[in-house]
């Protein structure tokens, strides 16, 4: 989609066509396109069908109601902040007393929309002409144009001193030409090991520029990849890892709040776990209960806080599973009652599932090279009965182990 085809979607003919192609079955798309091209320009028909597909994809992030009124680019759908996460961030800004925000690298405007709905005036900036046009159209479509000013510009050249706060999402590459950042992998108890390396300066603009800009504002938030190493977090920043429905979505560096604080925020809620400066939790024998910390808790290196809250310890020094003898509910971890502990053995597991009349099998892994879906096909090719079991492929005190249990 180019600037011209997008502009045509905003005309009365384009909007009518968008309404007509809404919900088009992908299997019928060619037939629909052939029919519509008899009455409309081919480029407009193609743009409308593309936009319909993007709106369907965007519904998972923005909800069907907003997504069907908004406009998107392929990158815009992929890079946009989920509405629940953007709303949480906007509420934090509002709680800080912020009334105006410069949203730098705004993309298609997801964060600007959440900020405006929180009653905050927004300057939304992106250097890409099409992306800026889409953000402007979205502000109009949702009735927020009075609160959102969209500007096409290089963010490094925008004066933001008149705004209460700055928000930057450099991973969107909406500032100036440059590469994308890479995420690091986090394994075991939450330490950064191996995998791809997070390169803060690969952002565009680089993270160093974003931090320098943030330090000039009374308040600021920088969205970064959740794999950011803790040593890359500036001393002046508060680091927040956010998950939504159990999936880790992003990390945010906050300035003008609580320097040095680390927190994990779980949505919906929000439920917030703050770091207490605890040492690594001890390794202890497997107890009756296994606790699986939320991904945001693991990324934030707050597994020790969960272990302390449930009076437990780790099953292995490199694995972020907590075990305890007694059940203590925690909003930051899912508890399972463990019924069996076995050395890794496919035949033995298959026989046990048949004996237990298992029909529903959930396979989780941490510290194992085995692919859960592959194991599930091998050990449960068909249901044996009505019972459900969760199998953890992991290590206990260094030994490959299968733990069987169920959530409590």
NUDREN-453652 format. One record per residue (C-alpha): residue in one letter; x, y, z negated. Coordinates in nm, 2 decimals, m for minus. Example, Ala and Ser with C-alpha at 12.3 -4.5 7.8 and 13.67 -1.06 7.14 Angstrom:
+------+--------+--------+--------+
! rest !      x !      y !      z !
+------+--------+--------+--------+
!    A !   1.23 !  m0.45 !  m0.78 !
!    S !   1.37 !  m0.11 !  m0.71 !
+------+--------+--------+--------+
END
This chain:
+------+--------+--------+--------+
! rest !      x !      y !      z !
+------+--------+--------+--------+
!    X !   0.00 !   0.00 !   0.00 !
!    X !   0.13 !   0.34 !   0.10 !
!    X !   0.04 !   0.70 !   0.00 !
!    X !  m0.20 !   0.73 !   0.30 !
!    X !  m0.39 !   0.40 !   0.25 !
!    X !  m0.43 !   0.48 !  m0.12 !
!    X !  m0.56 !   0.83 !  m0.04 !
!    X !  m0.81 !   0.67 !   0.19 !
!    X !  m0.95 !   0.46 !  m0.10 !
!    X !  m1.04 !   0.79 !  m0.28 !
!    X !  m1.27 !   0.90 !   0.00 !
!    X !  m1.64 !   0.83 !  m0.01 !
!    X !  m1.59 !   0.56 !   0.26 !
!    X !  m1.31 !   0.40 !   0.06 !
!    X !  m1.50 !   0.40 !  m0.27 !
!    X !  m1.80 !   0.24 !  m0.10 !
!    X !  m1.58 !  m0.02 !   0.05 !
!    X !  m1.42 !  m0.10 !  m0.29 !
!    X !  m1.77 !  m0.16 !  m0.43 !
!    X !  m1.85 !  m0.39 !  m0.14 !
!    X !  m1.54 !  m0.61 !  m0.17 !
!    X !  m1.56 !  m0.64 !  m0.55 !
!    X !  m1.55 !  m1.00 !  m0.66 !
!    X !  m1.46 !  m1.13 !  m0.31 !
!    X !  m1.38 !  m1.50 !  m0.32 !
!    X !  m1.02 !  m1.54 !  m0.21 !
!    X !  m1.13 !  m1.83 !   0.01 !
!    X !  m1.36 !  m1.59 !   0.20 !
!    X !  m1.13 !  m1.30 !   0.22 !
!    X !  m1.03 !  m1.35 !   0.58 !
!    X !  m1.39 !  m1.37 !   0.69 !
!    X !  m1.48 !  m1.07 !   0.49 !
!    X !  m1.19 !  m0.87 !   0.63 !
!    X !  m1.28 !  m0.97 !   0.99 !
!    X !  m1.64 !  m0.85 !   0.94 !
!    X !  m1.55 !  m0.52 !   0.77 !
!    X !  m1.29 !  m0.43 !   1.03 !
!    X !  m1.58 !  m0.40 !   1.29 !
!    X !  m1.70 !  m0.10 !   1.09 !
!    X !  m1.40 !   0.04 !   0.91 !
!    X !  m1.03 !   0.11 !   0.99 !
!    X !  m0.82 !  m0.21 !   0.94 !
!    X !  m0.58 !  m0.03 !   0.71 !
!    X !  m0.86 !   0.08 !   0.48 !
!    X !  m1.01 !  m0.27 !   0.47 !
!    X !  m0.67 !  m0.42 !   0.38 !
!    X !  m0.61 !  m0.16 !   0.11 !
!    X !  m0.96 !  m0.22 !  m0.04 !
!    X !  m0.91 !  m0.60 !  m0.05 !
!    X !  m0.56 !  m0.55 !  m0.20 !
!    X !  m0.70 !  m0.32 !  m0.46 !
!    X !  m0.98 !  m0.57 !  m0.55 !
!    X !  m0.72 !  m0.84 !  m0.61 !
!    X !  m0.51 !  m0.60 !  m0.83 !
!    X !  m0.82 !  m0.51 !  m1.03 !
!    X !  m0.89 !  m0.88 !  m1.10 !
!    X !  m0.54 !  m0.92 !  m1.22 !
!    X !  m0.55 !  m0.61 !  m1.43 !
!    X !  m0.86 !  m0.72 !  m1.62 !
!    X !  m0.65 !  m0.93 !  m1.85 !
!    X !  m0.46 !  m0.62 !  m1.97 !
!    X !  m0.72 !  m0.35 !  m1.94 !
!    X !  m1.05 !  m0.53 !  m1.97 !
!    X !  m1.29 !  m0.58 !  m1.68 !
!    X !  m1.48 !  m0.25 !  m1.74 !
!    X !  m1.18 !  m0.02 !  m1.71 !
!    X !  m1.00 !  m0.24 !  m1.46 !
!    X !  m1.29 !  m0.22 !  m1.21 !
!    X !  m1.28 !   0.16 !  m1.23 !
!    X !  m0.90 !   0.21 !  m1.22 !
!    X !  m0.64 !   0.19 !  m0.94 !
!    X !  m0.32 !  m0.01 !  m0.93 !
!    X !  m0.01 !  m0.10 !  m0.75 !
!    X !   0.15 !  m0.45 !  m0.77 !
!    X !   0.43 !  m0.32 !  m0.99 !
!    X !   0.18 !  m0.11 !  m1.19 !
!    X !  m0.02 !  m0.42 !  m1.29 !
!    X !   0.29 !  m0.61 !  m1.39 !
!    X !   0.46 !  m0.33 !  m1.58 !
!    X !   0.16 !  m0.18 !  m1.75 !
!    X !   0.12 !  m0.20 !  m2.13 !
!    X !  m0.17 !  m0.42 !  m2.24 !
!    X !  m0.45 !  m0.19 !  m2.35 !
!    X !  m0.45 !  m0.33 !  m2.71 !
!    X !  m0.08 !  m0.26 !  m2.75 !
!    X !  m0.11 !   0.09 !  m2.60 !
!    X !  m0.40 !   0.17 !  m2.83 !
!    X !  m0.20 !   0.05 !  m3.14 !
!    X !   0.09 !   0.28 !  m3.04 !
!    X !  m0.15 !   0.58 !  m2.97 !
!    X !  m0.30 !   0.53 !  m3.32 !
!    X !   0.05 !   0.54 !  m3.47 !
!    X !   0.12 !   0.86 !  m3.30 !
!    X !  m0.21 !   1.01 !  m3.42 !
!    X !  m0.14 !   0.90 !  m3.77 !
!    X !   0.18 !   1.09 !  m3.75 !
!    X !  m0.01 !   1.41 !  m3.68 !
!    X !   0.09 !   1.41 !  m3.31 !
!    X !  m0.14 !   1.61 !  m3.08 !
!    X !   0.07 !   1.62 !  m2.76 !
!    X !   0.30 !   1.36 !  m2.60 !
!    X !   0.53 !   1.37 !  m2.30 !
!    X !   0.49 !   1.02 !  m2.14 !
!    X !   0.80 !   0.98 !  m1.94 !
!    X !   0.80 !   0.70 !  m1.67 !
!    X !   0.42 !   0.68 !  m1.71 !
!    X !   0.36 !   0.42 !  m1.44 !
!    X !  m0.01 !   0.39 !  m1.35 !
!    X !  m0.11 !   0.56 !  m1.67 !
!    X !  m0.20 !   0.28 !  m1.92 !
!    X !  m0.03 !   0.45 !  m2.22 !
!    X !  m0.14 !   0.79 !  m2.12 !
!    X !  m0.50 !   0.67 !  m2.11 !
!    X !  m0.47 !   0.52 !  m2.46 !
!    X !  m0.31 !   0.84 !  m2.59 !
!    X !  m0.58 !   1.06 !  m2.44 !
!    X !  m0.85 !   0.84 !  m2.59 !
!    X !  m0.69 !   0.90 !  m2.93 !
!    X !  m0.74 !   1.27 !  m2.87 !
!    X !  m0.38 !   1.35 !  m2.77 !
!    X !  m0.29 !   1.58 !  m2.49 !
!    X !  m0.05 !   1.40 !  m2.24 !
!    X !   0.20 !   1.51 !  m1.98 !
!    X !   0.25 !   1.19 !  m1.77 !
!    X !   0.56 !   1.19 !  m1.55 !
!    X !   0.67 !   0.95 !  m1.28 !
!    X !   0.91 !   1.01 !  m0.99 !
!    X !   0.74 !   0.78 !  m0.75 !
!    X !   0.47 !   0.97 !  m0.54 !
!    X !   0.24 !   0.68 !  m0.51 !
!    X !   0.26 !   0.58 !  m0.87 !
!    X !   0.19 !   0.94 !  m0.98 !
!    X !  m0.11 !   0.96 !  m0.75 !
!    X !  m0.25 !   0.64 !  m0.90 !
!    X !  m0.20 !   0.77 !  m1.25 !
!    X !  m0.38 !   1.09 !  m1.16 !
!    X !  m0.67 !   0.89 !  m1.00 !
!    X !  m0.70 !   0.68 !  m1.31 !
!    X !  m0.72 !   0.98 !  m1.54 !
!    X !  m1.00 !   1.11 !  m1.32 !
!    X !  m1.18 !   0.77 !  m1.30 !
!    X !  m1.19 !   0.74 !  m1.67 !
!    X !  m1.29 !   1.10 !  m1.74 !
!    X !  m0.96 !   1.19 !  m1.91 !
!    X !  m0.83 !   1.44 !  m1.66 !
!    X !  m0.88 !   1.73 !  m1.91 !
!    X !  m0.63 !   1.57 !  m2.14 !
!    X !  m0.38 !   1.41 !  m1.90 !
!    X !  m0.16 !   1.62 !  m1.67 !
!    X !   0.03 !   1.40 !  m1.42 !
!    X !   0.35 !   1.53 !  m1.27 !
!    X !   0.56 !   1.38 !  m1.00 !
!    X !   0.92 !   1.45 !  m1.11 !
!    X !   1.25 !   1.30 !  m1.23 !
!    X !   1.20 !   1.26 !  m1.60 !
!    X !   1.56 !   1.37 !  m1.67 !
!    X !   1.47 !   1.71 !  m1.53 !
!    X !   1.14 !   1.77 !  m1.73 !
!    X !   1.13 !   2.01 !  m2.02 !
!    X !   0.95 !   1.85 !  m2.31 !
!    X !   1.04 !   2.08 !  m2.60 !
!    X !   0.68 !   2.20 !  m2.62 !
!    X !   0.54 !   1.86 !  m2.70 !
!    X !   0.51 !   1.70 !  m3.05 !
!    X !   0.64 !   1.37 !  m2.93 !
!    X !   0.80 !   1.18 !  m2.65 !
!    X !   0.72 !   0.83 !  m2.52 !
!    X !   0.95 !   0.66 !  m2.27 !
!    X !   0.92 !   0.33 !  m2.10 !
!    X !   1.24 !   0.32 !  m1.89 !
!    X !   1.18 !  m0.04 !  m1.79 !
!    X !   0.92 !   0.08 !  m1.55 !
!    X !   1.19 !   0.25 !  m1.35 !
!    X !   0.98 !   0.56 !  m1.31 !
!    X !   1.26 !   0.80 !  m1.40 !
!    X !   1.52 !   0.78 !  m1.13 !
!    X !   1.67 !   0.51 !  m0.91 !
!    X !   1.83 !   0.22 !  m1.09 !
!    X !   1.81 !  m0.15 !  m1.19 !
!    X !   1.59 !  m0.33 !  m1.43 !
!    X !   1.69 !  m0.44 !  m1.78 !
!    X !   1.74 !  m0.81 !  m1.85 !
!    X !   1.60 !  m0.98 !  m2.15 !
!    X !   1.80 !  m1.18 !  m2.40 !
!    X !   1.69 !  m1.52 !  m2.53 !
!    X !   1.63 !  m1.57 !  m2.90 !
!    X !   1.66 !  m1.91 !  m3.04 !
!    X !   1.67 !  m2.09 !  m3.37 !
!    X !   1.61 !  m1.87 !  m3.67 !
!    X !   1.58 !  m1.56 !  m3.46 !
!    X !   1.95 !  m1.48 !  m3.38 !
!    X !   2.05 !  m1.38 !  m3.03 !
!    X !   2.24 !  m1.66 !  m2.87 !
!    X !   2.34 !  m1.73 !  m2.51 !
!    X !   2.09 !  m1.68 !  m2.23 !
!    X !   2.07 !  m1.36 !  m2.04 !
!    X !   2.22 !  m1.05 !  m2.19 !
!    X !   2.02 !  m0.74 !  m2.26 !
!    X !   2.18 !  m0.44 !  m2.09 !
!    X !   2.04 !  m0.11 !  m2.23 !
!    X !   2.22 !   0.09 !  m1.97 !
!    X !   2.05 !  m0.11 !  m1.68 !
!    X !   1.73 !   0.08 !  m1.75 !
!    X !   1.64 !   0.37 !  m1.53 !
!    X !   1.69 !   0.62 !  m1.69 !
!    X !   1.94 !   0.44 !  m1.92 !
!    X !   1.85 !   0.38 !  m2.28 !
!    X !   2.13 !   0.62 !  m2.39 !
!    X !   1.95 !   0.90 !  m2.22 !
!    X !   1.61 !   0.79 !  m2.37 !
!    X !   1.76 !   0.79 !  m2.72 !
!    X !   1.92 !   1.13 !  m2.67 !
!    X !   1.59 !   1.27 !  m2.56 !
!    X !   1.40 !   1.10 !  m2.85 !
!    X !   1.64 !   1.26 !  m3.10 !
!    X !   1.54 !   1.60 !  m2.98 !
!    X !   1.17 !   1.55 !  m3.05 !
!    X !   0.99 !   1.55 !  m3.39 !
!    X !   0.86 !   1.21 !  m3.30 !
!    X !   0.94 !   0.96 !  m3.03 !
!    X !   0.88 !   0.60 !  m2.92 !
!    X !   1.09 !   0.41 !  m2.67 !
!    X !   0.94 !   0.09 !  m2.53 !
!    X !   1.22 !  m0.18 !  m2.48 !
!    X !   1.24 !  m0.55 !  m2.40 !
!    X !   1.16 !  m0.77 !  m2.70 !
!    X !   1.49 !  m0.94 !  m2.65 !
!    X !   1.69 !  m0.63 !  m2.74 !
!    X !   1.98 !  m0.73 !  m2.98 !
!    X !   1.94 !  m0.58 !  m3.32 !
!    X !   2.29 !  m0.44 !  m3.29 !
!    X !   2.17 !  m0.23 !  m3.00 !
!    X !   1.90 !  m0.05 !  m3.21 !
!    X !   2.02 !   0.30 !  m3.31 !
!    X !   2.06 !   0.37 !  m3.68 !
!    X !   1.81 !   0.66 !  m3.65 !
!    X !   1.54 !   0.43 !  m3.52 !
!    X !   1.27 !   0.21 !  m3.67 !
!    X !   1.24 !  m0.11 !  m3.47 !
!    X !   0.89 !  m0.26 !  m3.42 !
!    X !   0.82 !  m0.59 !  m3.24 !
!    X !   0.46 !  m0.64 !  m3.13 !
!    X !   0.27 !  m0.95 !  m3.04 !
!    X !  m0.09 !  m0.97 !  m2.92 !
!    X !  m0.28 !  m1.29 !  m2.97 !
!    X !   0.04 !  m1.47 !  m3.06 !
!    X !   0.23 !  m1.36 !  m2.75 !
!    X !   0.52 !  m1.12 !  m2.80 !
!    X !   0.46 !  m0.82 !  m2.57 !
!    X !   0.73 !  m0.56 !  m2.64 !
!    X !   0.96 !  m0.39 !  m2.89 !
!    X !   0.94 !  m0.02 !  m2.97 !
!    X !   1.21 !   0.21 !  m3.11 !
!    X !   1.05 !   0.48 !  m3.32 !
!    X !   1.21 !   0.80 !  m3.41 !
!    X !   1.09 !   1.05 !  m3.68 !
!    X !   0.94 !   0.77 !  m3.89 !
!    X !   1.15 !   0.53 !  m4.11 !
!    X !   1.50 !   0.50 !  m3.98 !
!    X !   1.65 !   0.15 !  m4.03 !
!    X !   1.31 !  m0.01 !  m4.09 !
!    X !   1.23 !  m0.34 !  m3.91 !
!    X !   0.87 !  m0.45 !  m3.87 !
!    X !   0.67 !  m0.71 !  m3.69 !
!    X !   0.32 !  m0.60 !  m3.58 !
!    X !   0.06 !  m0.87 !  m3.50 !
!    X !  m0.25 !  m0.77 !  m3.30 !
!    X !  m0.54 !  m0.78 !  m3.33 !
!    X !  m0.53 !  m0.63 !  m3.67 !
!    X !  m0.29 !  m0.48 !  m3.69 !
!    X !  m0.11 !  m0.69 !  m3.95 !
!    X !   0.24 !  m0.55 !  m4.03 !
!    X !   0.53 !  m0.74 !  m4.19 !
!    X !   0.81 !  m0.51 !  m4.29 !
!    X !   1.17 !  m0.62 !  m4.35 !
!    X !   1.28 !  m0.65 !  m4.71 !
!    X !   1.65 !  m0.69 !  m4.64 !
!    X !   1.65 !  m1.06 !  m4.74 !
!    X !   1.94 !  m1.30 !  m4.67 !
!    X !   1.88 !  m1.60 !  m4.44 !
!    X !   1.64 !  m1.84 !  m4.59 !
!    X !   1.78 !  m2.17 !  m4.74 !
!    X !   1.76 !  m2.50 !  m4.56 !
!    X !   1.56 !  m2.75 !  m4.76 !
!    X !   1.41 !  m3.10 !  m4.72 !
!    X !   1.09 !  m3.13 !  m4.51 !
!    X !   0.79 !  m3.06 !  m4.72 !
!    X !   0.42 !  m3.13 !  m4.67 !
!    X !   0.36 !  m2.81 !  m4.47 !
!    X !   0.53 !  m2.66 !  m4.17 !
!    X !   0.49 !  m2.29 !  m4.09 !
!    X !   0.54 !  m2.16 !  m3.74 !
!    X !   0.62 !  m1.78 !  m3.76 !
!    X !   0.46 !  m1.55 !  m3.50 !
!    X !   0.70 !  m1.47 !  m3.22 !
!    X !   0.72 !  m1.10 !  m3.32 !
!    X !   0.83 !  m1.21 !  m3.67 !
!    X !   1.11 !  m1.43 !  m3.51 !
!    X !   1.22 !  m1.15 !  m3.28 !
!    X !   1.23 !  m0.90 !  m3.57 !
!    X !   1.44 !  m1.15 !  m3.77 !
!    X !   1.18 !  m1.16 !  m4.05 !
!    X !   1.16 !  m1.54 !  m4.09 !
!    X !   1.32 !  m1.50 !  m4.43 !
!    X !   1.02 !  m1.28 !  m4.54 !
!    X !   0.78 !  m1.55 !  m4.43 !
!    X !   0.98 !  m1.82 !  m4.61 !
!    X !   0.98 !  m1.61 !  m4.93 !
!    X !   0.60 !  m1.55 !  m4.90 !
!    X !   0.52 !  m1.92 !  m4.88 !
!    X !   0.80 !  m2.03 !  m5.12 !
!    X !   0.97 !  m2.23 !  m4.85 !
!    X !   1.29 !  m2.28 !  m4.65 !
!    X !   1.41 !  m2.37 !  m4.31 !
!    X !   1.40 !  m2.73 !  m4.17 !
!    X !   1.73 !  m2.65 !  m4.00 !
!    X !   1.97 !  m2.36 !  m4.02 !
!    X !   1.92 !  m2.28 !  m3.65 !
!    X !   1.54 !  m2.34 !  m3.62 !
!    X !   1.27 !  m2.09 !  m3.70 !
!    X !   1.03 !  m2.34 !  m3.86 !
!    X !   0.96 !  m2.30 !  m4.23 !
!    X !   0.87 !  m2.58 !  m4.46 !
!    X !   0.71 !  m2.59 !  m4.80 !
!    X !   0.55 !  m2.84 !  m5.04 !
!    X !   0.24 !  m2.63 !  m5.11 !
!    X !   0.01 !  m2.44 !  m4.88 !
!    X !   0.01 !  m2.07 !  m4.90 !
!    X !  m0.18 !  m1.87 !  m4.63 !
!    X !   0.03 !  m1.62 !  m4.44 !
!    X !  m0.11 !  m1.39 !  m4.17 !
!    X !   0.24 !  m1.40 !  m4.01 !
!    X !   0.27 !  m1.78 !  m3.95 !
!    X !   0.05 !  m2.07 !  m3.85 !
!    X !   0.05 !  m2.35 !  m4.11 !
!    X !   0.04 !  m2.72 !  m4.02 !
!    X !   0.01 !  m3.02 !  m4.25 !
!    X !   0.27 !  m3.27 !  m4.15 !
!    X !   0.16 !  m3.64 !  m4.15 !
!    X !   0.46 !  m3.81 !  m3.99 !
!    X !   0.83 !  m3.76 !  m3.93 !
!    X !   0.99 !  m3.97 !  m3.66 !
!    X !   1.33 !  m3.98 !  m3.49 !
!    X !   1.28 !  m3.89 !  m3.12 !
!    X !   1.14 !  m4.20 !  m2.95 !
!    X !   0.89 !  m4.18 !  m2.67 !
!    X !   0.77 !  m4.54 !  m2.69 !
!    X !   0.71 !  m4.52 !  m3.06 !
!    X !   0.52 !  m4.19 !  m3.02 !
!    X !   0.31 !  m4.34 !  m2.75 !
!    X !   0.22 !  m4.64 !  m2.96 !
!    X !   0.13 !  m4.42 !  m3.26 !
!    X !  m0.10 !  m4.20 !  m3.05 !
!    X !  m0.28 !  m4.51 !  m2.93 !
!    X !  m0.31 !  m4.64 !  m3.28 !
!    X !  m0.44 !  m4.31 !  m3.41 !
!    X !  m0.70 !  m4.28 !  m3.13 !
!    X !  m0.57 !  m3.95 !  m3.01 !
!    X !  m0.74 !  m3.78 !  m2.72 !
!    X !  m0.61 !  m3.42 !  m2.76 !
!    X !  m0.23 !  m3.37 !  m2.79 !
!    X !  m0.06 !  m3.04 !  m2.84 !
!    X !   0.32 !  m3.04 !  m2.79 !
!    X !   0.54 !  m2.76 !  m2.93 !
!    X !   0.92 !  m2.74 !  m2.93 !
!    X !   1.20 !  m2.55 !  m3.08 !
!    X !   1.55 !  m2.66 !  m3.06 !
!    X !   1.47 !  m2.94 !  m2.81 !
!    X !   1.55 !  m2.97 !  m2.44 !
!    X !   1.24 !  m3.19 !  m2.37 !
!    X !   0.97 !  m3.02 !  m2.17 !
!    X !   0.64 !  m3.04 !  m2.36 !
!    X !   0.42 !  m3.11 !  m2.06 !
!    X !   0.65 !  m3.38 !  m1.93 !
!    X !   0.63 !  m3.56 !  m2.27 !
!    X !   0.26 !  m3.52 !  m2.29 !
!    X !   0.21 !  m3.69 !  m1.96 !
!    X !   0.43 !  m3.98 !  m2.07 !
!    X !   0.29 !  m4.05 !  m2.41 !
!    X !  m0.08 !  m3.96 !  m2.34 !
!    X !  m0.16 !  m4.04 !  m1.98 !
!    X !  m0.53 !  m4.08 !  m2.08 !
!    X !  m0.73 !  m4.01 !  m2.40 !
!    X !  m0.74 !  m4.29 !  m2.66 !
!    X !  m1.02 !  m4.14 !  m2.87 !
!    X !  m1.16 !  m3.82 !  m3.03 !
!    X !  m0.87 !  m3.73 !  m3.26 !
!    X !  m0.63 !  m3.43 !  m3.21 !
!    X !  m0.26 !  m3.42 !  m3.30 !
!    X !   0.02 !  m3.16 !  m3.28 !
!    X !   0.37 !  m3.29 !  m3.21 !
!    X !   0.67 !  m3.07 !  m3.29 !
!    X !   0.99 !  m3.15 !  m3.10 !
!    X !   1.27 !  m3.00 !  m3.31 !
!    X !   1.57 !  m3.07 !  m3.53 !
!    X !   1.56 !  m3.15 !  m3.90 !
!    X !   1.90 !  m3.11 !  m4.07 !
!    X !   2.06 !  m3.13 !  m3.72 !
!    X !   1.88 !  m3.45 !  m3.61 !
!    X !   1.64 !  m3.46 !  m3.31 !
!    X !   1.30 !  m3.52 !  m3.47 !
!    X !   0.93 !  m3.55 !  m3.39 !
!    X !   0.69 !  m3.41 !  m3.65 !
!    X !   0.32 !  m3.49 !  m3.63 !
!    X !   0.05 !  m3.29 !  m3.79 !
!    X !  m0.25 !  m3.06 !  m3.75 !
!    X !  m0.32 !  m2.70 !  m3.82 !
!    X !  m0.47 !  m2.61 !  m4.16 !
+------+--------+--------+--------+
END
